[in-house]
Amino acid sequence: MMRKLSFEEVQKHNKENDLWIVIDSKVFDLSKFVDLHPGGPNVLYAEGVAGRDATEAFFGLHRHEVLLRPQYSRLQIGVIDGEVEHIKAPEPGSLSKVPYAEPSWLSEGFFNPYYSDNHRTFQKAIRKFFEEVIRPEAIRCEESGKKISQEVVDKMSDLEVIAMRLGPGKHLQGRKLMNGIVKPEEFDYFHELILNTEMSRFGTRGFVDGMLNGAVIGLPPIWNYGSSELQAKVIPEVLSGKKYLALAITEAFAGSDVILDGDYWVVTGTKKWITNGTFADYFTTGCKTDKGLTVILIERGEGVSTKPIKTAYSSTAGTAYVVFDKVRVPVGNTLGEVGNGLSVILSNFNHERWMVTGCSVGAQRVIVEECLKWANQRIVFGKPLASQAVIRNKLGKMIMRIEACQNWLETVTYQMNNMSYHEMSSRLAGQIGLLKQFVSRCGRETAEDATQIFGGRALTVTGMGKHVENYHRTSGYDAILAGAEDVLGDLGVRQAMKKMPKNALL
Ligand SMILES: Cc1cc2nc3c(=O)[nH]c(=O)nc-3n(C[C@H](O)[C@H](O)[C@H](O)COP(=O)(O)OP(=O)(O)OC[C@H]3O[C@@H](n4cnc5c(N)ncnc54)[C@H](O)[C@@H]3O)c2cc1C
């Protein structure tokens, strides 16, 4: 039970060696902490802070999470009698009440045609699991650059998160998804969209890719084109998180040439920017054979070496330069027909690009929430930032962009739920390309506006603007990975032109 104190009592403690302050009705004794304050002692002795209610000054400089850290929370000695705490840490899994911080289907009093009660139950469980288990890991790994821990991978695999990230399909059969919340045959692309948006909410873009994205993009060619023996071995290993997999298509310069030697391919070459490559056990690899491009599953072993590539985001993504030096691979590891590699690679792209778009929308929405909160709480020359028309204009544009992105993404997702794989390839490839370009452009514009709204804090890796800093530094990834946005926009228009009726003349 905390001591109940009056403001009069607090005011007496306003000097060196005897310094109390109030933040949101909580009384803190900072007498011993004052010299350890990262911002120096003087700001704590300032008028309006020492012995006073310093709530406004505190939230002008710190995120609420700072108060919850044990080294600071233990400085609390009491509460102001008769006052109530207004700012509470959100319950894990809860929804934000900030307007536009959640998509309309999760906003109180709004409606949406696409989501069922099962999607809502699933979203709640996923957000809780991600906030409790994934967020601390994401923050740790983003900072340290280390790969996701086996312990967290095991927890993900217990709930079948790895399998669900690969979308609906027969690989889910017989699995207990999120402790049975959703039946494998009922799992659809909206469930997967929920996973993609929720995993992107922590301002940790490197970790989003580090959370086994290599498997998400590298495993489908195995179940679509691999032999039954290969599938029986590799799919359970990867979905259980016991082995890691990467998709190795992009070439540094020399490509990956292959010659046949009896029952073995002998692969020599390099691959560049391979996500999860630093820790992958398998590489779904595009190789040049004398009959043309062929996709081969290469296991890490003799002749395979990887080294990290330093990029603008955290090395927890495991971005690697991969070298194959006369690697002997059984011919049985060929995925699809020899020379038919382009179809194998292209068939994979729609899902990957749609997945990147979902992650991008999840991250973008958090930035909108950050900016709305900051514009409301930041006081400049006595007025909140939001009282400036130029700031409101930026917020308005951010809201328009995120709502447009979300709505188009949901429309495309609904099509995916109702189309066969073949229909998706022929009807949606162009639209997903355009959608991805639109979402990544919107993301970059929002990153720019958010940086202006947060000012200097947007350039600081920790503290108030940390999400904006990470987003501004990494939003370009969504514009390049899985196909550069110009190329995808062009693909969309080329596909539309192909489908123009011959008699469509003005
Ligand atoms: C961090 C990171 C992770 C990655 N992970 C993987 C991975 O796991 N596996 C993998 O195989 N690859 C991976 N990549 C590679 C990625 O897919 C490519 O970088 C991307 O597809 C763009 O290709 P490029 O870099 O060769 O650009 P280029 O092909 O050199 O294009 C450069 C620019 O030129 C323009 N351009 C190119 N062609 C056209 C065109 N036809 N029309 C109009 N404009 C055009 C575009 O603006 C484009 O951005 C990764 C890359 C990065 C940076």
The ligand as a MOL file (V3000), in Angstrom:
LIG
                    3D

  0  0  0     0  0            999 V3000
M  V30 BEGIN CTAB
M  V30 COUNTS 53 58 0 0 0
M  V30 BEGIN ATOM
M  V30 1 C 17.9910 -6.2190 -47.0150 0
M  V30 2 C 17.7140 -6.9860 -48.2570 0
M  V30 3 C 17.2060 -8.2670 -48.1610 0
M  V30 4 C 16.9980 -9.0220 -49.3180 0
M  V30 5 N 16.5930 -10.3340 -49.2050 0
M  V30 6 C 16.6260 -11.1200 -50.3070 0
M  V30 7 C 16.3980 -12.5370 -50.1930 0
M  V30 8 O 16.1280 -13.0630 -49.1150 0
M  V30 9 N 16.4980 -13.2970 -51.3110 0
M  V30 10 C 16.7940 -12.7630 -52.5220 0
M  V30 11 O 16.8850 -13.5100 -53.4710 0
M  V30 12 N 16.9810 -11.4250 -52.6730 0
M  V30 13 C 16.9170 -10.5970 -51.5900 0
M  V30 14 N 17.1210 -9.2340 -51.7190 0
M  V30 15 C 17.2990 -8.6720 -53.0340 0
M  V30 16 C 16.1080 -7.8140 -53.4620 0
M  V30 17 O 15.0260 -8.6430 -53.8210 0
M  V30 18 C 16.5700 -6.9320 -54.6260 0
M  V30 19 O 17.4850 -5.9870 -54.0750 0
M  V30 20 C 15.4220 -6.2140 -55.2780 0
M  V30 21 O 14.6040 -7.1310 -55.9550 0
M  V30 22 C 15.8920 -5.1630 -56.2850 0
M  V30 23 O 16.8380 -5.6780 -57.1420 0
M  V30 24 P 18.2700 -4.9710 -57.3120 0
M  V30 25 O 18.7500 -4.5660 -55.9780 0
M  V30 26 O 19.1300 -5.8780 -58.0970 0
M  V30 27 O 17.9520 -3.6400 -58.0850 0
M  V30 28 P 18.1360 -3.3700 -59.6710 0
M  V30 29 O 17.5210 -4.4820 -60.4540 0
M  V30 30 O 19.5470 -3.0010 -59.9290 0
M  V30 31 O 17.2230 -2.0930 -59.8310 0
M  V30 32 C 17.6180 -0.8180 -59.2970 0
M  V30 33 C 16.5050 0.1560 -59.5420 0
M  V30 34 O 16.3380 0.3540 -60.9260 0
M  V30 35 C 14.9860 0.5000 -61.2390 0
M  V30 36 N 14.5920 -0.5360 -62.2150 0
M  V30 37 C 15.1850 -1.7340 -62.4080 0
M  V30 38 N 14.5450 -2.4280 -63.3750 0
M  V30 39 C 13.5440 -1.6520 -63.8050 0
M  V30 40 C 12.5130 -1.8150 -64.7600 0
M  V30 41 N 12.3880 -2.9370 -65.4950 0
M  V30 42 N 11.6180 -0.8080 -64.9110 0
M  V30 43 C 11.7170 0.3340 -64.1860 0
M  V30 44 N 12.6690 0.5380 -63.2600 0
M  V30 45 C 13.5630 -0.4360 -63.0620 0
M  V30 46 C 14.2100 0.3920 -59.9460 0
M  V30 47 O 13.9400 1.6610 -59.4330 0
M  V30 48 C 15.1460 -0.3120 -59.0380 0
M  V30 49 O 14.9340 0.0200 -57.6890 0
M  V30 50 C 17.2720 -8.4520 -50.5880 0
M  V30 51 C 17.7280 -7.1400 -50.6690 0
M  V30 52 C 17.9630 -6.4120 -49.5300 0
M  V30 53 C 18.5160 -5.0250 -49.6700 0
M  V30 END ATOM
M  V30 BEGIN BOND
M  V30 1 1 1 2
M  V30 2 1 2 3
M  V30 3 2 2 52
M  V30 4 2 3 4
M  V30 5 1 4 5
M  V30 6 1 4 50
M  V30 7 2 5 6
M  V30 8 1 6 7
M  V30 9 1 6 13
M  V30 10 2 7 8
M  V30 11 1 7 9
M  V30 12 1 9 10
M  V30 13 2 10 11
M  V30 14 1 10 12
M  V30 15 2 12 13
M  V30 16 1 13 14
M  V30 17 1 14 15
M  V30 18 1 14 50
M  V30 19 1 15 16
M  V30 20 1 16 17
M  V30 21 1 16 18
M  V30 22 1 18 19
M  V30 23 1 18 20
M  V30 24 1 20 21
M  V30 25 1 20 22
M  V30 26 1 22 23
M  V30 27 1 23 24
M  V30 28 2 24 25
M  V30 29 1 24 26
M  V30 30 1 24 27
M  V30 31 1 27 28
M  V30 32 2 28 29
M  V30 33 1 28 30
M  V30 34 1 28 31
M  V30 35 1 31 32
M  V30 36 1 32 33
M  V30 37 1 33 34
M  V30 38 1 33 48
M  V30 39 1 34 35
M  V30 40 1 35 36
M  V30 41 1 35 46
M  V30 42 1 36 37
M  V30 43 1 36 45
M  V30 44 2 37 38
M  V30 45 1 38 39
M  V30 46 1 39 40
M  V30 47 2 39 45
M  V30 48 1 40 41
M  V30 49 2 40 42
M  V30 50 1 42 43
M  V30 51 2 43 44
M  V30 52 1 44 45
M  V30 53 1 46 47
M  V30 54 1 46 48
M  V30 55 1 48 49
M  V30 56 2 50 51
M  V30 57 1 51 52
M  V30 58 1 52 53
M  V30 END BOND
M  V30 END CTAB
M  END
